[in-house]
Amino acid sequence: MQPWLRVSLLLCVFGFFRELRVSEPFVTEFLSGEWRDIEPEQLNRDVYPIGTYSQVALLVFMFLLTDVLRYKSIIVFSACLGIVIWSLLLWTESLAALQVVQVLYGAYMASEVAYYTYIYAKISREKYQQVTGNTRAAILLGRFLSGVISQVLVSTGAMNVRDLNYITLGTQAVSLLWSFLLPPVKTSVYFYARDEDTKPTDGMVACDPVPTPQQKEQEQKAQDQLELHGDNGLDASQKVSPDRTTPNNEPNESVENGTATAKTIDAQPKARFSASRAVRLLWKHLISAYRQLPVVQWSLWWALAMAGFIQVQVYVQLLWHEIDQQQGTLFNGGAEALLTLLGAMSALAAGYIANRIFEQRALWILTVCSGLQGGLIFYSGFATNIWVAYVLYILFGTLYLFMVTMASAIVAKYLEEDSFGLIFGINMFVAVGVQALLTLATISERGLMLDPRDQFKVYGGYFLVLSIIYLIAAIAASAARVWQLRREAQAASTNAGVEGSVATAERCEPATVSG
């Protein structure tokens, strides 16, 4: 198996078990159930907002720490957090313990950036697209099975909503054990990037003959082993220092027919920590990305729409609980599973739609989609039938997942090769920051202190306002375009008139001279 494919498989298995959290579709039912003396109103105001504030406070720090510690340590740390979180959920009952869980959950979600950016440092650039697709598919499969398994177990009475947490705890433990199998990363995108100005030498002595194909094959195998396992992946006979000497400081030579040949294995410059280089590269990527209008347009929508989507996901179970207070119908897991399945299908369909259409009509498309999302969520605040609420949520989420896939594909086209993780992190930070503001405005004691129905009316209004903003921008852009076309037409008409007058004068000039 090729090294990049093996790393991809290891990462996908980790992501699958990390996302296999079967207790989450019914977390509100569990926390407000018989096992804890907590009312849904307390969850709404005293518990769930803490997770949002924790995530926004830790996201930037976690992004930088991930790059400094080179990914694997944060991945292992996030798996440890998962075990602690679900252990506390199972074996504590107080409100204070639940608030601690929310702080840890915010860190758990913020550390997700390590999973998404690991591939950009470990996998060669030509494999980015394939590995990105594989890891995304693993995440969606984990979420889909979470919904299906939880729904089947609850509907059949095989488990209550508390016992689902044992399964989640088990999958988090598996993800922790699996995370140790991930190969370490010797470089990172920013703090441990290789010096681009340092050119690798060919490692050849002037009198040495050209390496044979067999030697090249052996060297390539050694490089693959080094990439996959780090320094521990090579035998002592295979290790060669940058100055082409063995650990005993003797030239690594093989004698063939009396001629010494130097073996080269690692011709790349070593990656060293550099904060100043990281700052320069971060600034370079920021300027390069946000000077381009399509990146600004789509990234802004991406961040703001993500904020609304996350807010809806966090509080939708409270809305369902209020609509169906008798708990006669519990289809939370099925709704989440169906949303994941349709979202995956819509994301796949987005890959076959010409990006050119979306780029040319970006503002109008974002206007329409934001308006549709706003309408679906706004109507959810008035729904009295739980099945209607489920359908509205699924339609809203499917539309979001389709559009965010298009946004990420269009933005990626305009970015430098290593800067997608940075832009993704910035968009995520803006989204969580806006989500925190929404939480403050609608839920906190300093805000409106709305119940779930009124909250969803506000969230629907949020998307409608976003639609109006893009509508104004679309009208302004169209007006500017029409004005520019008219100016160009007038300029062309003027030029044509001048050229016609000159041509007439040239025809009349010989007749005047002959007279």
Salt bridges, closest charged atoms under 4 A:
GLU19 OE2 - ARG18 NH1 3.75
GLU19 OE1 - ARG21 NH2 3.54
GLU19 OE1 - ARG143 NE 3.01
GLU24 OE2 - ARG21 NE 3.01
GLU29 OE1 - HIS321 ND1 3.40
GLU41 OE2 - ARG45 NH1 1.27
GLU112 OE2 - ARG18 NH1 3.79
GLU217 OE2 - LYS221 NZ 3.71
GLU322 OE2 - ARG453 NE 3.75
GLU359 OE2 - LYS413 NZ 2.70
GLU416 OE1 - HIS285 NE2 3.61
GLU417 OE1 - ARG125 NH1 3.09
ASP418 OD2 - ARG125 NH2 2.72
ASP454 OD1 - LYS457 NZ 3.55
